[in-house]
Amino acid sequence: MRRRHRKKAKTVNKINNVQTSELERTNLVELPHDLVMEINGRLPLKSVARFLTVSKLWETTVRSPDFITSYPRGSSGQPRTLIAADLNSNRCHSSRSRVNGDLHLSCISRLTIPVTYHHYMKCFYHHVNGLISVGYGQDQILFNPVTGKSIPLPRPKTRRKLVKSFFGYDSVSDQYKVLCMTIKMHGLHEEPSSEHQVLTLTLGAKMKPWDMIKCSVPHRPSSNGVCINGVVYYVARTGAGMSHMRLMRFALRPGNMLDLFASLPEETQTTGILFLMNYEGKLAIPSQPTSYTYDVWVLNQLEGANHEWLKKITFSIEPWKTKWNGSCGFVYVRGITHKGEFILAPEYYTNEFYVFHYNPDKNSFRKIVIPVSAGYK
């Protein structure tokens, strides 16, 4: 009798769980999707993280690309800033501001990269659609700064230790892709990269293995990558002796096409460090003709396969040079906020981490301190 009672109790509990799940789904479906996203987007991070354990439906909502890119809601006046470093502690900090003017940021998440640091290796950080890809040697990690969660990715198919990686997202297929290529550890800078391969990721789906792809252009990557409308761009050395700087293009769709795309503005050829960024939905390269003056070159697509580089804006930060007094070396453009403010970072740091925001519309300049732990400094 007891066994029957227990079996009956289990059946009742199972039915109740199914009914609860159906009731939950019904209640959630009755609310407009935009309203659900708006309400959840205004909740604190800890509350959002709890939703991941409530049910599959709530987990799907929180992990959706729409929610990841829009969180937190109601924060249009609060630009978020990410700072990543790979020296000694191997940590990645994601922070956002709360007030205007010169300010301190509040840290929303931290990631400690579970690898051993070697001075001959570099970490490669790329962010797209709310997620961050961290590449270090053969290790690849995907990081969500909203939840603070990270997952290790399968290692690329290679015996080499130096791997250069890029990260992209295609909104049509709703897929993330990691592009990797290897470089000889003790090879010459004139030697091109090889073993080009792609890892395709779909949130909530089983992870696929790495796929080798063909690249007919011998090249060696020499800049960061930026993803715009399903295409990853990066600068690479090509030609005889890898002496020419060209723009490479990796199209996520269709067929993972990797090819040579364009030449660079002559004014950027003498720039020591090339940096790509998304400026108003177009690819842009900042150059620095003087210590305090910056030009922003934007790639303008013409009819057919033609294109041209246009100098979009020129600005100077010399009136505010006392904010760092030359104690941190040169200051470089390292990004742009959703409000159109240029993010500038110093060449190196001394006793604190910070960036500068320059607003070209208001011609304003402010210093923003990045919070890190004492051990991180």
HUPE-V40670 format. One record per residue. N is the residue number from 1. D_LAST is the distance of its C-alpha to the last C-alpha in Angstrom with 1 decimal. Layout:
[[N:D_LAST] [N:D_LAST]]
This chain:
[[1:66.9] [2:63.4] [3:62.2] [4:63.8] [5:62.2] [6:58.7] [7:59.3] [8:60.5] [9:57.5] [10:55.1] [11:57.1] [12:56.9] [13:53.1] [14:52.8] [15:55.0] [16:53.1] [17:49.7] [18:51.3] [19:52.8] [20:49.4] [21:47.7] [22:50.5] [23:50.4] [24:46.7] [25:47.2] [26:50.1] [27:48.3] [28:45.3] [29:47.7] [30:49.6] [31:46.6] [32:46.0] [33:43.0] [34:41.5] [35:41.8] [36:40.1] [37:37.2] [38:37.0] [39:37.1] [40:34.5] [41:32.2] [42:32.1] [43:31.2] [44:27.8] [45:25.6] [46:26.6] [47:30.2] [48:30.0] [49:28.4] [50:31.4] [51:33.8] [52:32.9] [53:34.7] [54:37.7] [55:39.8] [56:40.0] [57:41.0] [58:38.0] [59:35.6] [60:37.3] [61:36.9] [62:33.2] [63:32.5] [64:34.7] [65:33.4] [66:34.8] [67:32.8] [68:29.5] [69:29.7] [70:31.0] [71:28.7] [72:28.1] [73:31.5] [74:32.2] [75:28.9] [76:30.4] [77:29.0] [78:25.4] [79:23.9] [80:21.2] [81:18.2] [82:16.4] [83:13.2] [84:12.8] [85:10.7] [86:12.0] [87:9.9] [88:9.7] [89:9.0] [90:11.7] [91:11.0] [92:12.9] [93:12.6] [94:15.8] [95:16.3] [96:19.3] [97:20.4] [98:22.9] [99:24.3] [100:25.3] [101:24.4] [102:21.0] [103:19.0] [104:16.1] [105:16.1] [106:16.7] [107:15.1] [108:18.1] [109:17.0] [110:14.4] [111:15.4] [112:14.2] [113:16.2] [114:18.5] [115:18.8] [116:18.1] [117:16.0] [118:18.2] [119:17.5] [120:20.9] [121:20.2] [122:18.7] [123:17.9] [124:20.3] [125:19.7] [126:22.7] [127:23.7] [128:27.3] [129:29.3] [130:26.4] [131:25.2] [132:22.4] [133:23.2] [134:20.6] [135:22.1] [136:20.9] [137:23.7] [138:26.5] [139:24.4] [140:24.6] [141:23.2] [142:24.3] [143:22.0] [144:23.4] [145:20.8] [146:23.5] [147:24.2] [148:20.9] [149:23.1] [150:23.0] [151:25.7] [152:25.9] [153:28.5] [154:31.1] [155:30.3] [156:32.2] [157:35.4] [158:34.4] [159:33.9] [160:31.6] [161:27.9] [162:26.7] [163:27.2] [164:26.6] [165:26.8] [166:27.7] [167:28.2] [168:31.1] [169:33.1] [170:36.9] [171:38.1] [172:41.7] [173:41.2] [174:38.2] [175:36.4] [176:33.0] [177:33.0] [178:30.5] [179:31.7] [180:30.7] [181:31.9] [182:31.4] [183:30.9] [184:31.9] [185:29.0] [186:31.0] [187:33.1] [188:33.7] [189:32.2] [190:35.9] [191:36.1] [192:36.0] [193:34.2] [194:36.4] [195:36.7] [196:36.0] [197:35.9] [198:35.2] [199:34.2] [200:35.8] [201:34.3] [202:36.2] [203:34.6] [204:36.7] [205:38.5] [206:38.5] [207:36.1] [208:38.1] [209:37.7] [210:36.6] [211:39.3] [212:39.9] [213:40.8] [214:42.5] [215:41.2] [216:43.9] [217:41.6] [218:39.8] [219:36.4] [220:32.8] [221:30.1] [222:27.9] [223:26.2] [224:24.8] [225:27.4] [226:28.6] [227:31.2] [228:33.9] [229:37.0] [230:36.7] [231:36.1] [232:32.9] [233:32.7] [234:30.8] [235:31.5] [236:32.7] [237:34.4] [238:38.1] [239:41.4] [240:42.5] [241:39.7] [242:37.2] [243:37.6] [244:38.0] [245:35.4] [246:36.7] [247:35.7] [248:36.0] [249:36.9] [250:36.5] [251:38.9] [252:38.2] [253:41.8] [254:44.3] [255:43.9] [256:40.3] [257:41.5] [258:39.3] [259:40.7] [260:40.4] [261:40.5] [262:40.4] [263:39.7] [264:37.1] [265:37.7] [266:38.5] [267:36.1] [268:33.1] [269:34.3] [270:32.8] [271:29.4] [272:26.8] [273:24.7] [274:26.8] [275:25.4] [276:27.7] [277:27.7] [278:30.1] [279:31.8] [280:34.4] [281:35.2] [282:35.6] [283:33.7] [284:32.1] [285:30.5] [286:28.9] [287:29.7] [288:28.7] [289:31.8] [290:30.3] [291:26.9] [292:27.2] [293:29.8] [294:29.5] [295:32.3] [296:32.1] [297:34.7] [298:36.0] [299:38.1] [300:41.4] [301:43.6] [302:47.3] [303:50.4] [304:50.5] [305:47.8] [306:47.4] [307:44.3] [308:43.1] [309:39.9] [310:40.0] [311:37.9] [312:37.1] [313:35.2] [314:34.0] [315:31.7] [316:30.1] [317:27.0] [318:28.1] [319:29.1] [320:25.4] [321:23.9] [322:23.2] [323:20.4] [324:18.1] [325:20.6] [326:20.0] [327:16.7] [328:15.1] [329:18.2] [330:20.3] [331:19.8] [332:21.1] [333:22.7] [334:20.9] [335:23.1] [336:25.3] [337:25.6] [338:28.7] [339:29.8] [340:29.9] [341:26.9] [342:25.2] [343:21.4] [344:20.0] [345:16.5] [346:15.6] [347:15.9] [348:12.4] [349:9.5] [350:8.9] [351:7.3] [352:7.4] [353:8.4] [354:12.2] [355:15.5] [356:19.1] [357:22.2] [358:25.6] [359:28.8] [360:31.7] [361:34.3] [362:33.3] [363:31.8] [364:28.8] [365:25.2] [366:22.3] [367:18.5] [368:16.6] [369:13.1] [370:11.3] [371:10.1] [372:7.2] [373:7.0] [374:5.6] [375:5.5] [376:3.8] [377:0.0]]
